[in-house]
């Protein structure tokens, strides 16, 4: 193997995926143009890795016909669309497209024009902002069958103001903006579904603001620990600090204090809860 070539394990690590995932992509034909040596081993260059990044970032048109039943199932798994009739789901699926992203890739960044609604099918995506001083504030973590980019759907010409960063290799289903707007005009039930979603988001935001204003950092950390799994977060001080808008050092001190009190145990870079009832009393 030449100095320019990489093993499949090295290529997988560079792409941020497992070797089995990389090999599956080869079998599925998602990766092309990689040759083999005379012994049959794949010859992957660093240039191939960069090309694969671009190749996997290209949108793929969703299949039609019988496969739309699967798309309908995906769409019905999204809380916003759960109660919609099949007719509306089929219309949404008609121009839907899959797009894959690798760990560390952005789905959108501030200044990007809205392309439509993103549905996370696989993976985790962190939506955050970065201040002029470089401090990050996590707004939410989207997990499978949650949506991204809905705040711009009905604001013509607006551009994203947040970062949407893949915390692991992720797949999204994109519903194009023009198609969504036409369908909300044609089907009031779809517009009502978005209104319910926006109302819930406002409610969640008000609760978060109330917690920030009225609870101590210890209470906020305790609540976040209890809800981290359902929110797509881990109990690492870095992730929690970014979500709470607090200094990482301050969150680390709280977590270590909880561990000293027997509420948690440190596991590598994260913490495991030992006493949920005790955390509820903080």
C-alpha positions, 0 to 999 in steps of 0.5 A, spaced: 500 500 500 502 506 497 503 512 502 497 516 499 493 510 500 488 508 506 485 502 509 478 502 509 479 502 517 483 509 516 478 511 511 472 510 515 475 514 521 477 520 517 469 520 515 467 519 522 463 512 521 464 505 522 468 501 518 462 496 517 458 503 515 463 504 510 463 497 507 455 497 507 455 504 503 460 500 498 455 495 497 449 499 496 453 503 491 453 510 494 460 510 493 463 509 486 470 510 483 474 507 488 479 502 485 482 495 487 489 493 487 491 486 484 490 482 490 482 485 490 484 490 496 480 497 495 485 503 494 482 509 497 486 515 497 485 521 501 483 525 495 477 519 494 475 521 502 474 528 500 470 526 494 466 521 498 464 527 503 462 531 497 458 525 494 455 523 500 453 530 501 449 530 494 441 529 495 438 523 492 431 523 490 426 519 494 423 513 490 416 513 487 411 508 487 411 502 492 417 505 496 412 511 497 409 507 503 415 507 506 416 515 506 409 515 508 411 511 514 417 516 515 413 522 515 407 519 520 413 518 525 414 526 525 409 529 531 407 535 526 405 530 521 402 524 525 395 526 524 395 528 517 391 524 512 394 519 507 393 524 501 397 529 504 403 525 506 403 522 499 403 529 496 409 531 501 413 525 499 412 526 492 418 531 492 422 529 498 429 527 498 434 524 502 441 527 504 446 524 508 451 528 512 457 525 516 459 527 523 462 534 523 458 536 517 453 542 517 446 542 514 446 549 514 450 555 517 448 562 518 447 566 512 444 560 508 438 560 504 432 556 507 431 550 502 425 547 506 424 543 512 429 537 514 426 531 517 432 527 521 431 520 519 438 518 523 443 521 527 443 527 532 443 534 530 445 540 534 442 547 533 446 552 536 449 559 535 455 562 536 456 569 540 461 574 537 466 572 543 466 565 540 461 562 546 456 557 544 449 556 546 445 550 544 438 551 542 436 544 541 438 537 539 434 534 534 433 526 534 430 522 529 423 524 526 424 531 529 424 537 524 429 543 523 428 549 519 421 550 520 422 557 523 423 560 516 418 556 512 413 562 512 418 568 512 420 569 505 427 571 503 430 570 510 436 566 511 438 561 517 441 565 523 443 558 527 448 552 526 445 545 524 451 541 526 451 533 525 454 530 532 454 523 528 453 521 521 446 523 520 440 522 514 435 527 513 429 527 509 428 534 505 421 537 504 422 543 498 420 549 501 416 551 494 412 544 495 411 545 502 408 552 501 403 550 496 401 544 500 399 549 506 395 553 501 392 547 498 391 543 505 389 547 511 390 541 515 397 541 514 397 549 516 394 547 522 399 542 524 404 547 523 401 552 527 400 546 533 408 545 532 409 552 533 405 553 539 409 547 542 415 550 541 413 557 544 411 553 550 417 550 550 421 556 550 417 560 555 419 554 560 426 554 558 426 562 559 422 561 566 427 556 568 433 560 567 430 566 570 428 562 577 432 556 578 439 556 581 444 553 576 444 546 581 437 546 579 437 547 572 443 542 571 439 536 575 433 537 571 437 537 565 440 530 567 434 527 568 431 529 561 438 529 557 436 522 554 430 524 551 433 531 549 438 527 545 444 530 550 449 526 554 451 528 561 458 531 558 459 538 562 461 541 555 454 539 552 450 541 558 454 547 559 452 549 551 445 548 552 444 551 559 448 557 557 453 557 563 460 556 563 463 549 563 467 550 569 461 551 573 457 546 570 463 541 572 463 543 579 456 542 580 456 535 577 462 533 581 458 536 587 452 531 585 457 525 585 460 527 592 453 527 594 452 520 591 447 522 586 452 521 580 458 517 578 463 519 573 464 515 567 469 517 562 467 524 560 460 523 562 456 522 568 451 516 570 445 517 575 445 513 581 439 517 585 434 520 580 429 521 586 435 525 590 436 529 583 428 531 583 429 534 590 435 538 588 
